[in-house]
């Protein structure tokens, strides 16, 4: 029995794809193995599985699994393609199963909310292969369901079912091109939908916060028990990783209006008293040695460090976002995103609601707002002076 040219072409495409899968799996596994070996030589006695950050060993195990899966798929694909060249009936069924399974796997990975997980899949890594995979899958399905192709894979003497999928009319001039163009348009549309989705913008904000080293924030808090009282304000200037100054306006222990000026510099905490900076504990400022007090905002940015918001990783893992309107904050335009994060362990608030206003040019936040339970007035924090240079502007009367 003479093998059709279309079957030969399909097998060659499958062999090429299998080779690429195998090479990718081997390269990824080799890279991980080499990296771990270099770390063991550089830091003898270090066990990566006992890292304080549990996400590191988990991520390594996931990547090794991905490497093994790609290598195995490459080997299986090459074996199946060689069987297709020999016109084995099971090879045809295996190709049909691959077309259906890989299509559903891509769609599941694309629409499953993995961006909320610590190990979520970046949809770009799925959308780009889809531009090649979907047209090939469509071609193979049309090919292997053609009655004459089915007949050539049938065992000798076997009777084909009278009910079959006849795709012969799909071979009309221009129809296949139109189908491929439709699939590509759907993939591009899905990518554009994801690119402009609220959670994707939150991901961009996380990356922008990781690159920013300095900022100013202004927070207004109201006393829910006394609506007539003047609100407290907190002004913070941060220059990571060494400097955080907080100026708070409120009332002292006697109920009188007061200004509280404090600072963390090089791991030491200071307070401004009687015209001079005093180290916590009553000593005058001496910054000749590094301290151990961390600036928590430096780890993931200021979002989530006050009552008006939650940290960005928490939003991505457990939250939902809805795009709102553009508005102006401190002379700059930003877009509101209504954030809802489930907090089932908080008896007072099962869901944490707040608004995050993000500048669409640099993807950095400009304001967070929320109404906590029991508060009649909205709390707000405004962010300005974002910078990537972390040289702190020390107070004039502070002399390190």
N, C-alpha and C positions, 0 to 999 in steps of 0.2 A: 504493500500500500504506500503510495507516494504521499509524503508529508507536505501539506500546504505551506506556501511561503509565509502566510500570516502566522502560522504556528511557529515557524523558525524565528520570525521577527520577535514574537512574544517571548520565546525562550531566551533570545539574546538580550532583550531588555531586562528580563528577570535575572539572568546571570550577571549583568552589569550592576543592577541594584543590589544583588546579594554580595557581590564583591565589595561594594561601597559600605554596606552594613558591616561586613566582616572587618574591613580595614578600620572603620570608625570604632568598633568595639575593641579591637586590639590596641589601637592608639590610645583610647581613653583609659583602658586598663593599664597599659604600659606607663602612661603618664602618672597615674595615681600611684602605681607601685614604685616608680622611680622617686616620686616626691616623698613618699613615706620612708623609703630607704635612705634618702638624703637627710631627712629629719632625724632618723634614728642614729645616723653617723654624727650629725651635728650636735644632737642632744642625747647622748647615751643614757639609757635607762628610762627614757620617756615612753610612756604607754599612751598612745592617742586615745585608746578606749576608756582611759581613766581621766580624760580632760574634764576640767571644771565646767566647761561649756559643753553640755550634752549634745548640742546641735552639730558639733564638729564630727564626732564619730558617727552620728546618725547620717549626716550628709555623705560621708565617705562610704558608708555601707550602701546608701542609695545609688551613688555613682558607680560603685563596683557592680551592683545589680544591673544597672542600665548597660554597662559595658558587656556583661555576660549575656544579657538578653539580645543585644544587637549582634554579638558574635554568633550566638546560636541561631538567630533568624537568618543570618548570612549563610551559615552552613546548610540549614534546612532549605533555604531558597535555592541554593546552587544544586542540591540533590534533586529537588522537585523540578527545576528547569531542565536538568539532564534527562529526567524521566519523561518530561513533556516532549523532548526531541525524539524519544523512542515511542511516542504516542501511547503512553500508559494511561488508561482511563482514570485512575486515581489522581494523576497529576492535574487533569482538567478540573476535577472536583476540588483539589487543593487550591488551585488558582482562584476559583470562584469563592472559596471560603476566605482566602486572603483579601480579595477585593472587598467583600462585605465586612469582614472583621476589621481591617485597617481603616476603612471609612468610618465605621462607628467609633473606633478608638480615637481617631482624630477629632471627631465631633464631640466626644465625651471630654477629651482633654481641653478642647477649646471653650466649651460652655460650662464645664464644671468650675465652680468658684475657687480654683486653686490659688489665685492671687492672695486669698485671705490666709493661706497656710504658710508656715515658715519655709516649706519646701515647694511652694506653688510653682507650676510650670509657666514660664513666660509664653504667652500665646503666640508671639512672633516665631518661636521655635517650632510651632505646629503649623502656622499659616504658611510659612515659606515652603516647607515640603509638600503641603497640600496643593500648591500650584502645579506641582509635577505629579504627585500621587493620584489626585482625583481624575485628571484626564486619562492617565494610564489605566486606572481601574475601570473607567467608563469604556475604554477601548476593549479591555479584556472581557468585560461582561458581555458587550455586544458580540464579540468574536466567539466566545465559548458557548453562547446560547443560540448561535445560528444553527438551524436544523442540519445542514450539510456537515458542519464541524462536529456536532453531536454524533452524527451517524458514523463518522470516522473513528470516534473514540469508543463506540459501542462494541462489546465483545462479539465475536463471530456468532451469527445465528440469533442474536438478541433482537427483540422487537421493541422499537422505540414507542414510548407512550404517545397516544394520539393527541393528548393535550400538551402542547409545548409552547415555549415563548419564541415567537417568530419575529426577529428583528430585521428581517430583510428589507422592510420599507425604510428602515433607518439609514440604509446605505444610499438613499437618494442624494443626488448632488447637492452639496451645501448643508444637508441636515446634520451630518456628524460635526462639521465645523461649527454650526450653530449651537449644538449641544455642548461642545467643548468650551465655546465662548460663554455659554450660560453658566457652566460650572466655574470657570475662572471669574466671571462677574460675581457669582455668589461668594466665592472665597475672598475676593477683594472687598465686597460689601461687608462680609463678616469681620474682616480685618479693620476696615474703617469704623465699623460699629464699636469694636473693642478699643480702637485707638482713641475714640472720643468718649469712652465710657467713664462714669464717675470714679470707679475703682482704679482705672488706669491713671487718672489724674492724681489720685492719692498715692499711687506708686511713684509717680514723677516727683511729688512733694517729698516723699521719703528720700529719694536720691538727692534732691536739691538741699534738703536739710543736712544730709551727710557731708555735702561739700561746703556748707556755710560754717564759718568759724566764729562770727561775731554778729551781734544784733542788739537791739534795744526793745524792751517790752514794757507796756504800761497797762496795769490791771486795776479795775475799779470793782470794789466789793461793797455790798450794802449789808447793814445789820438787819436780819429779818425780824428781829424782835422790837426794833425801834426805827420805824420808817422815817421819822423826822430827823434822825441823826445824820451827820455828815458822813458820806461814804469814805472808806479807807482806799488809799491808792498805793500801789506798789510799782516803782520804776526800777527796772533791772537793766544793767549794762553788762553783757557777757563778752569775753574775748577768750575763747578756748585755746589751750586747756588750763590756763593759769589764773584767770581773773573773772570775778563775778561780784558786782556791786549792787546792793539793794537799798533804795531809799523809800521808806514807808512813812506815809502820813496817817496819823490816827490819834489816839488818846492815850495818855500815860495812866499809871495806876490811880491817880487822883481824878481822872476824868478830864484832864486838861488837854487841849490840842498839843500834839508833839510830833517831831520828826525823828525818825530812827534811821540812822545811817550805818550800814554794816557792809563788810566786804570779805570775800575769800580771795587770797592771793598766794599762789605757790603752795597751796595745801595748808595754809593757816587762816584762821578766822579772826577778824578784827571788828571792833566797834568804835564809832567816833564819839568820844566823851571829852567834854571840857576843852575843846579845841585841839585835841590830839587823837591819834589812832592808837587804840589799846588792843593788845592781843587778848583773846578770850582767856580768862584766868587772872586778868588784872595787870599783866606786864605791858610795857610799852612795845610798840611794833619793832620787831627784829626779824627780818626775812633773810638772814644769811643762810639758813638751812631750809630745805624743803620739808613741808609738812605732809600730813596724810589725809586731810579733809578733801574729799572729791567734789567736783562740780558736776552734779548729776545731769545738768542740761547738756553737757558736752557729749554724752553718749549717743543721744538720738535727737537733739534739738529741744527747744523749749516747749513744744506741744506736749501736753499731758503733765506738765509740772505745776499746774494751777487748777482751781476748781472749774474752769470753763472748758476743759477738753480732756481727751484721753490720748495716750501715745499712738503714733502712727502704726506701729506693728500690731497693736491691739485692734485698731480699726480694720486693718487688712485681714486679720485672722478671724474676727468675730463680728464685724460690723457690716452695715449696709450704708450706701451713700446715694443721695438723690441730688442731681444738678439743679441749681436755682438760678437766680437772676444776677446780673452784673450790678455792682454798686461801687461807690467811691468811699475810700477809707484813707484819711490823712493825705488827700490829694492824689491817691493812686487808685486805679480801678482793679477790682478783684471780683471773682465769682463765688457766690455762696454755694456750699455743699451741705445739705442737711444730713447729719451723721446720726445713726442709731446703732448702739452697741449693746448687746444683751449682757446684763449683769444679774444673773439668776441668784447669786449668793448674797446680794444686797437686799435686805428685807424692806428698806425704804424706797428703793428704786430698781425695779426689775429691768428697766431699759434706760440707758444713759443717752440722753438727747442733747446734741449741741450743733452749732453751725460753724463751719470752717470756711473762711473766705480766702481764696487762693488767687494770687496774681497769675494770669495765664501766660505772661511773658517769661518769668523766671521760675514759676511753679512754687514759689515760697509763700507761706501764709502771711496775711496782713491783719487778720482778726479772728478771734474765736468768741462765741457768745452762747449763753445758755441761761435757762431759768431753773435752778435747782428746786426740789420740793421744799415748800415752806417759804420760798422767797417771792415777794410781790414784785420785785424789780429784777431786771436782767443784769447778769454779770458779763463783763466784757474784758478781753485782753487784746491790745493792739500791738503789732510788731512792726518795727521800722529799722532803718539803718543796717540792713543785711549786708555783710561783707565776707570776703574770703581771706582777708588779712587779719591775723589775730594779735596784732600789737596793741596791748591795753593802754587806754588813756588814764593814767593814774591820777588820783586827786592831787591838787597842788600842794597840800600840806602833808602828803604822805611821801616819806623819803626812805626808800628801800636801801 
